[in-house]
Amino acid sequence: QVQLVEYGGGLVQPGGSLRLSCAASGSIFGFNTMGWYRQAPGKERELVATLTSGGSTNYLNSVKGRFTISRDNAKNTVYLQMNSLKPEDTALYYCYLRIAPIATTYWGQGTQVTVSS
């Protein structure tokens, strides 16, 4: 069974930075994608950033140039560096891992990011 554990959320002032981490444990094999979704109260969940095991990235338009996703394949860990944070980035951020060969997606428990002065 695969488990995802997230770290790094918190309260930050507008313009500040945070780094989220998500460590995956268990049986991880084949082509896979790790990334982050977020959901703010009263809003739909949105995909923030993804990074495949092959190195391809994808970002939500509103975070391009501010957020950077990276991963350490040896540690099965994905990171989200968030700079120039805005109040509208406030949300519960969820890490996910999708293993393509078995068409299965695993989720982290979520970590709260609050951007406020």
Sequence and secondary structure as in RCSB ss.txt:
>XXXX:A:sequence
QVQLVEYGGGLVQPGGSLRLSCAASGSIFGFNTMGWYRQAPGKERELVATLTSGGSTNYLNSVKGRFTISRDNAK
NTVYLQMNSLKPEDTALYYCYLRIAPIATTYWGQGTQVTVSS
>XXXX:A:secstr
  EEEEE  EEE TT  EEEEEEEES   SSEEEEEEEE TTS  EEEEEEETTS EEE GGGTTTEEEEEETTT
TEEEEEE S  GGG EEEEEEEEEGGGTEEEE   EEEEE  
